[in-house]
Amino acid sequence: MERSFSGDFKVLLELEGEKRISGNDLFNLLGNILEYGSISRAAARMGISYRYAWGMVGAAEKALRLELVHRQAGGPEGGGTVLSAEGRELLEQYRSFQREVERRLEDFMGRAATRRDWGGSDVTTADGAGVEQHLLLASTMEPVETGLLDVLEEAFFRSSGILLRHIALGSGRALELARRGRVDMALTHAPELEEDFMRQGFGVAAIPVISNAFVLVGPAADPAGIKKGGRPGAMREAFCAIASSGAPFVSRGDRSGTHLKELQIWEGAGIQPAGDWYLVSSGIAGNMGLLRLAREKGAYTLVDRATFLLSRSQGEMEIFLGREEEAEEEGELENVFSLLLVNPQRLPTVNFRGALVFARWIKGTEATKIIESFGRENFGQPLFFEANKPCAPPGSLWCAGPGGR
C-alpha cells in the first residue's frame, strides 16, 4: 500500500549557538510581511503580538548579520514594513528548501513501485548515466508562480532520476547567482542581460524554451482613456496616454525581465517616468504581487499574460494591449524565456553534464507536450508556448533539432 506524506514538518533555527526560534514562525512572518506590507498586520494574521514579531525579526537579523526588513514612514496609512532584498531572497530560499523536502519525502514514501521499475538505479536515461543527481536552477518568477516549473521538474525527475530544484528571483538576480557559480543554470526573460552574460563568457548556451506575451493591464474604468477612439493603439502610444493623463502606473523596479521590458517601452515612447503617478515598488514578489498592488492602487501595469489569467483579476482589471489576437501584430510584446547553461570552464563547480541532460530534455517531445498543454484545461488556451527562436550559439548540439540531438 502506498503511503502519502502530509508535508507538515518543523524547522528550528539556532541563533548564536544559544537561542532557538521556530523557522516556520520566522518564515511565515516574513511571508505575511511580504503580502501585507505591514508587520502589525502580519503579526495579527499569525495570532502573535507586535512586540514578539519584532523580537523574532531582530534576533534573526542579529544572528544572520542581515537586514531582513525595511520600515517605511509616511503615506496615507502611516507607513509600513517591507522585506529587504536579502529578506526576500532568504524567504524564497526557505520556500525552495521546503518544496524540495516535501517532494523528496513524497517520492520516498509514495513511489516505491516506480523505483522498483527502475531496478534500483537513480538514473535510467542514457543521457543521465553517471551524472550527479542534483541540479540547481535560478528561475525568473513567472514559470514558478504559474506552477509550470514544478510540473516540468517532476516530469524531468521521472524521466532522468535527476532532482532539479529552483530558486525564484527576477531575471537580473538569477543571472547574478549564475555568475557566482551558485546555480548550474538560469531561466530568464531579459534578452539584453542574457547577451551580456554570454558575451562575458559566463554561459555556453542560451536556449529559448518557452514564450508567452507581455500585456498592458489596468482598471476597467480606464482613467487614461486608452480605449478612446476604438481599438487600442501601440504599446508606446498607450504608455504616452498613461503619462500624459497622470493615471497611476505600478513598476516592479527590480531589474527583472518584466521591469526591463517596461523601461524599454518608456524609452521607445521618449518618456522618463517620474512623479506621484509612477509607483515604484521593488519589494514586490513577482508579477502576481505586481498585479495585486495594481488592483489596490487602481493602476496600470505591465505583466505577462499567463500571470494575469491565473490572478483571476478579470472584472476589476482589463487587458488593454496584448490580447491574444494582437500578439502577432505587436512583436515587441513577445516574452521569450531562455535557459542559460553556466560555463564549466569559468565556474568548474557547476553540474554541467546534468545541465546538458536537462537542456536536451526540455527541448524534447515530452517537455513540449507539457508546455503546450499547461493551462489549456482551465483557460481554454495554454499559458505558455514552445519558443521557436534559435539557440545561441547557433547549431549547439544540445538544442539542434528535436530533443536537442
C-alpha positions as CSV (number, residue, x, y, z in Angstrom):
1,M,0.0,0.0,0.0
2,E,1.3,3.4,-0.9
3,R,1.8,5.9,2.0
4,S,1.5,9.6,1.5
5,F,3.4,12.3,3.2
6,S,1.5,15.3,4.7
7,G,4.3,17.8,4.2
8,D,4.0,19.0,7.8
9,F,7.5,19.4,9.3
10,K,9.1,21.9,11.6
11,V,12.3,23.8,11.3
12,L,14.2,25.2,14.3
13,L,16.9,27.9,13.9
14,E,19.7,28.0,16.5
15,L,20.9,31.6,16.7
16,E,24.4,32.4,18.0
17,G,24.7,28.9,19.5
18,E,22.2,29.5,22.3
19,K,18.7,30.9,21.3
20,R,16.4,28.8,19.2
21,I,13.4,30.2,17.3
22,S,10.9,28.4,15.1
23,G,12.0,28.7,11.5
24,N,8.3,28.0,10.5
25,D,7.2,31.1,12.5
26,L,10.0,33.3,11.2
27,F,9.4,32.5,7.5
28,N,5.7,32.6,8.0
29,L,6.1,36.1,9.4
30,L,8.3,37.2,6.5
31,G,5.8,35.8,4.1
32,N,3.0,37.7,5.7
33,I,5.1,40.9,5.7
34,L,5.7,40.4,2.0
35,E,2.0,40.0,1.4
36,Y,0.6,42.8,3.6
37,G,3.4,45.3,3.7
38,S,2.9,45.6,7.5
39,I,4.5,43.8,10.4
40,S,1.5,44.6,12.6
41,R,-0.9,43.0,10.1
42,A,1.5,40.1,9.6
43,A,1.6,39.5,13.4
44,A,-2.2,39.8,13.7
45,R,-2.6,37.2,10.9
46,M,-0.4,34.8,12.8
47,G,-2.0,35.5,16.2
48,I,1.2,36.8,17.8
49,S,2.0,40.1,19.4
50,Y,3.5,43.0,17.5
51,R,6.4,43.1,20.1
52,Y,7.1,39.3,19.7
53,A,7.1,39.7,15.9
54,W,9.7,42.5,16.1
55,G,11.7,40.4,18.6
56,M,11.8,37.5,16.3
57,V,13.0,39.6,13.3
58,G,15.6,41.4,15.5
59,A,17.1,38.1,16.8
60,A,17.3,36.7,13.3
61,E,18.8,39.9,11.8
62,K,21.5,39.9,14.6
63,A,22.4,36.3,14.2
64,L,22.4,36.3,10.4
65,R,24.0,39.8,10.1
66,L,21.4,40.7,7.5
67,E,18.8,43.4,7.3
68,L,15.6,41.4,6.6
69,V,13.0,44.2,6.7
70,H,12.8,47.9,6.0
71,R,10.5,50.3,7.8
72,Q,8.7,52.8,5.6
73,A,7.4,56.1,7.1
74,G,4.5,58.2,6.0
75,G,1.8,57.5,3.4
76,P,-2.0,57.5,3.9
77,E,-1.8,54.5,6.2
78,G,1.1,55.7,8.3
79,G,3.8,53.7,6.6
80,G,4.6,50.1,6.8
81,T,7.2,47.3,6.8
82,V,8.6,45.6,3.7
83,L,11.1,42.9,3.1
84,S,14.6,43.9,2.1
85,A,16.2,42.2,-0.9
86,E,18.1,39.9,1.4
87,G,14.8,39.1,3.3
88,R,13.1,38.2,0.0
89,E,15.9,36.0,-1.1
90,L,16.1,34.3,2.3
91,L,12.3,33.7,2.2
92,E,12.5,32.2,-1.3
93,Q,15.5,30.0,-0.4
94,Y,13.5,28.6,2.5
95,R,10.4,28.0,0.4
96,S,12.6,26.3,-2.2
97,F,14.1,24.1,0.5
98,Q,10.6,23.4,1.9
99,R,9.3,22.3,-1.6
100,E,12.4,20.1,-2.0
101,V,11.9,18.3,1.3
102,E,8.2,17.8,0.7
103,R,8.9,16.4,-2.8
104,R,11.7,14.2,-1.8
105,L,9.8,12.7,1.1
106,E,6.7,12.2,-1.1
107,D,9.0,10.5,-3.7
108,F,10.5,8.2,-1.0
109,M,7.2,7.2,0.6
110,G,4.8,7.1,-2.3
111,R,6.7,5.9,-5.3
112,A,8.4,2.7,-4.3
113,A,6.7,0.8,-7.2
114,T,8.2,3.3,-9.6
115,R,11.7,2.9,-8.1
116,R,11.4,-0.9,-8.4
117,D,10.6,-0.4,-12.1
118,W,13.9,1.4,-12.3
119,G,15.7,-1.6,-10.8
120,G,17.2,0.5,-8.0
121,S,19.1,2.8,-10.4
122,D,19.0,6.5,-9.7
123,V,19.3,7.3,-13.4
124,T,17.5,5.5,-16.3
125,T,18.2,7.6,-19.3
126,A,21.3,7.2,-21.5
127,D,21.9,10.9,-21.1
128,G,21.8,10.7,-17.3
129,A,24.2,7.8,-16.9
130,G,26.8,8.7,-14.3
131,V,25.6,12.2,-13.8
132,E,25.4,13.9,-10.4
133,Q,21.8,13.6,-9.2
134,H,21.1,17.2,-8.3
135,L,20.7,20.4,-10.3
136,L,20.0,23.9,-9.2
137,L,18.2,26.4,-11.4
138,A,17.8,30.2,-10.8
139,S,14.5,31.0,-12.4
140,T,12.6,34.1,-13.1
141,M,9.3,34.3,-11.3
142,E,6.6,33.6,-13.9
143,P,7.3,29.9,-14.6
144,V,7.4,29.4,-10.8
145,E,4.2,31.4,-9.9
146,T,2.2,29.7,-12.6
147,G,3.3,26.2,-11.5
148,L,4.7,25.2,-14.8
149,L,8.2,24.8,-13.5
150,D,7.1,22.4,-10.7
151,V,5.4,20.2,-13.4
152,L,8.5,20.2,-15.6
153,E,10.8,19.4,-12.7
154,E,8.6,16.5,-11.7
155,A,8.5,15.1,-15.2
156,F,12.2,15.5,-15.6
157,F,12.8,13.6,-12.4
158,R,10.6,10.8,-13.5
159,S,12.5,10.7,-16.9
160,S,16.1,11.0,-15.7
161,G,16.2,10.4,-11.9
162,I,17.9,13.8,-11.6
163,L,16.4,16.1,-9.0
164,L,16.1,19.7,-10.2
165,R,15.5,22.4,-7.6
166,H,14.8,26.1,-8.3
167,I,15.3,29.5,-6.7
168,A,12.8,32.0,-7.8
169,L,14.1,35.5,-8.5
170,G,13.9,38.3,-11.0
171,S,16.0,37.7,-14.2
172,G,18.8,40.1,-13.2
173,R,19.3,38.5,-9.8
174,A,19.0,35.0,-11.3
175,L,21.9,35.8,-13.6
176,E,23.9,37.2,-10.8
177,L,23.6,33.9,-9.0
178,A,24.8,32.1,-12.1
179,R,27.8,34.5,-12.4
180,R,28.8,33.4,-8.9
181,G,28.5,29.7,-9.7
182,R,25.8,29.2,-7.1
183,V,23.5,27.6,-9.7
184,D,24.0,25.3,-12.6
185,M,21.5,27.0,-15.0
186,A,19.4,30.2,-15.2
187,L,15.9,30.6,-16.7
188,T,15.4,34.2,-17.6
189,H,13.5,36.6,-20.0
190,A,15.8,39.5,-20.2
191,P,17.5,39.4,-23.7
192,E,20.0,42.2,-23.1
193,L,21.2,40.8,-19.8
194,E,21.4,37.3,-21.4
195,E,23.6,38.7,-24.2
196,D,25.9,40.3,-21.6
197,F,26.1,37.0,-19.7
198,M,27.1,35.1,-22.8
199,R,29.5,37.8,-24.1
200,Q,31.3,37.9,-20.8
201,G,31.9,34.1,-21.0
202,F,29.7,33.0,-18.1
203,G,27.4,30.9,-20.3
204,V,28.0,28.3,-23.0
205,A,24.5,28.3,-24.4
206,A,21.3,30.4,-24.3
207,I,18.4,28.1,-25.3
208,P,14.9,29.6,-25.9
209,V,12.5,27.2,-24.2
210,I,9.1,28.8,-23.6
211,S,7.3,32.0,-24.5
212,N,4.1,34.0,-23.9
213,A,3.4,37.7,-24.3
214,F,3.5,40.9,-22.2
215,V,0.2,42.6,-21.7
216,L,-0.7,46.1,-20.5
217,V,-3.4,45.8,-17.9
218,G,-5.3,48.4,-15.8
219,P,-8.5,49.2,-14.1
220,A,-11.7,48.6,-16.1
221,A,-12.6,52.3,-15.7
222,D,-9.6,53.1,-18.0
223,P,-8.7,56.5,-16.4
224,A,-6.0,57.2,-19.1
225,G,-8.6,56.7,-21.9
226,I,-6.5,54.1,-23.7
227,K,-9.6,52.7,-25.4
228,K,-11.0,56.0,-26.7
229,G,-11.4,56.1,-30.4
230,G,-11.8,52.3,-30.8
231,R,-9.1,49.7,-31.0
232,P,-6.2,50.4,-28.6
233,G,-3.0,51.8,-30.1
234,A,0.5,50.5,-30.0
235,M,2.1,49.9,-26.6
236,R,4.2,53.1,-26.7
237,E,1.1,55.2,-27.5
238,A,-0.7,53.6,-24.6
239,F,2.3,54.4,-22.3
240,C,2.2,58.0,-23.5
241,A,-1.6,58.2,-22.7
242,I,-0.9,57.0,-19.2
243,A,1.9,59.5,-18.6
244,S,0.0,62.5,-20.1
245,S,-3.1,61.7,-18.0
246,G,-1.2,61.2,-14.8
247,A,-3.1,57.9,-14.2
248,P,-1.2,55.7,-11.7
249,F,1.2,53.1,-13.1
250,V,3.0,50.5,-10.9
251,S,6.5,49.4,-11.8
252,R,8.5,46.4,-10.3
253,G,11.6,48.5,-10.3
254,D,13.8,45.4,-9.7
255,R,15.8,44.8,-12.9
256,S,13.6,41.8,-13.6
257,G,12.7,40.8,-17.2
258,T,9.3,42.5,-16.8
259,H,10.9,45.7,-15.4
260,L,13.5,45.8,-18.2
261,K,10.7,45.4,-20.8
262,E,8.8,48.2,-19.2
263,L,11.8,50.5,-19.3
264,Q,12.4,49.7,-22.9
265,I,8.8,50.7,-23.8
266,W,9.1,54.0,-21.9
267,E,12.4,54.8,-23.6
268,G,10.8,54.0,-27.0
269,A,8.0,56.4,-26.2
270,G,10.5,59.1,-25.3
271,I,9.3,59.3,-21.7
272,Q,11.3,59.2,-18.5
273,P,8.6,58.2,-16.0
274,A,8.6,60.2,-12.7
275,G,6.1,61.8,-10.4
276,D,3.4,60.8,-8.0
277,W,1.6,58.8,-10.7
278,Y,4.6,56.5,-11.2
279,L,4.7,54.0,-8.3
280,V,8.0,52.0,-8.0
281,S,7.8,49.1,-5.5
282,S,10.9,46.9,-5.7
283,G,9.6,44.9,-2.7
284,I,7.0,43.2,-4.9
285,A,7.5,39.4,-5.3
286,G,6.9,38.6,-9.0
287,N,4.1,39.7,-11.4
288,M,1.4,38.2,-9.1
289,G,2.4,40.6,-6.4
290,L,2.6,43.4,-9.0
291,L,-1.0,42.7,-10.1
292,R,-2.2,42.6,-6.5
293,L,-0.7,46.1,-5.9
294,A,-2.0,47.5,-9.2
295,R,-5.5,46.4,-8.2
296,E,-5.2,48.0,-4.8
297,K,-4.0,51.3,-6.4
298,G,-6.3,51.3,-9.3
299,A,-3.2,51.4,-11.5
300,Y,-2.0,50.2,-14.9
301,T,1.0,47.9,-15.1
302,L,2.9,45.6,-17.4
303,V,2.8,41.8,-16.7
304,D,2.8,38.6,-18.7
305,R,-0.5,37.1,-20.0
306,A,-0.1,33.8,-18.1
307,T,0.1,35.6,-14.7
308,F,-2.9,37.8,-15.5
309,L,-5.0,34.8,-16.3
310,L,-4.0,33.0,-13.2
311,S,-4.6,36.0,-11.0
312,R,-8.3,35.9,-11.6
313,S,-8.2,39.7,-12.0
314,Q,-10.7,39.9,-14.8
315,G,-13.6,42.2,-13.9
316,E,-11.5,44.5,-11.8
317,M,-8.7,44.7,-14.3
318,E,-8.6,44.5,-18.1
319,I,-6.1,43.8,-20.8
320,F,-5.7,47.0,-22.9
321,L,-2.9,45.8,-25.1
322,G,-1.5,42.4,-25.8
323,R,-4.7,40.4,-26.3
324,E,-4.1,37.1,-28.0
325,E,-5.4,38.3,-31.3
326,E,-3.0,41.2,-31.2
327,A,0.1,39.3,-30.3
328,E,1.3,38.7,-33.9
329,E,0.8,42.4,-34.7
330,E,2.8,43.6,-31.7
331,G,6.2,41.9,-32.0
332,E,7.5,43.9,-29.1
333,L,5.1,42.1,-26.7
334,E,6.8,38.7,-27.2
335,N,8.1,37.3,-24.0
336,V,10.7,34.6,-24.5
337,F,12.2,32.6,-21.6
338,S,15.7,31.2,-22.2
339,L,17.7,28.6,-20.4
340,L,21.3,29.6,-19.9
341,L,23.9,26.9,-19.2
342,V,26.7,28.1,-16.9
343,N,30.2,27.7,-18.4
344,P,32.1,24.9,-16.5
345,Q,35.5,26.3,-17.7
346,R,34.7,29.6,-16.0
347,L,32.9,28.0,-13.0
348,P,34.1,24.4,-12.6
349,T,31.9,23.6,-9.6
350,V,28.7,23.6,-11.7
351,N,27.0,20.3,-12.7
352,F,27.4,20.9,-16.4
353,R,26.7,17.3,-17.5
354,G,23.4,17.4,-15.6
355,A,22.5,20.7,-17.2
356,L,23.1,19.2,-20.6
357,V,20.7,16.4,-19.8
358,F,18.0,18.9,-18.8
359,A,18.6,21.1,-21.8
360,R,18.1,18.2,-24.2
361,W,15.1,17.0,-22.3
362,I,13.3,20.4,-22.2
363,K,13.7,20.7,-26.0
364,G,12.3,17.2,-26.5
365,T,8.8,15.8,-27.1
366,E,7.8,15.1,-23.5
367,A,8.5,18.7,-22.3
368,T,7.0,20.2,-25.4
369,K,3.7,18.4,-24.8
370,I,3.7,19.6,-21.1
371,I,4.3,23.2,-22.1
372,E,1.7,23.3,-24.8
373,S,-1.0,21.7,-22.7
374,F,-0.3,23.6,-19.4
375,G,-3.3,25.7,-18.6
376,R,-5.5,24.6,-21.5
377,E,-8.0,22.7,-19.4
378,N,-8.7,25.7,-17.1
379,F,-8.3,28.6,-19.5
380,G,-9.1,27.1,-22.9
381,Q,-5.6,28.0,-24.1
382,P,-2.0,27.2,-23.0
383,L,-0.4,29.7,-20.7
384,F,3.0,29.2,-22.5
385,F,4.2,28.0,-25.9
386,E,7.4,26.4,-27.0
387,A,9.9,29.1,-28.1
388,N,11.0,28.8,-31.7
389,K,13.8,31.2,-31.6
390,P,17.3,29.8,-32.5
391,C,19.8,28.9,-29.7
392,A,23.0,30.9,-29.1
393,P,25.5,29.9,-30.3
394,P,23.6,28.6,-33.4
395,G,23.7,24.9,-34.1
396,S,24.5,24.0,-30.5
397,L,24.4,20.2,-30.0
398,W,22.1,20.4,-27.0
399,C,19.4,22.3,-28.9
400,A,19.8,21.4,-32.5
401,G,16.7,19.6,-33.6
402,P,14.1,17.5,-31.7
403,G,15.2,16.7,-28.2
404,G,18.5,18.5,-28.8
405,R,20.0,15.6,-30.5
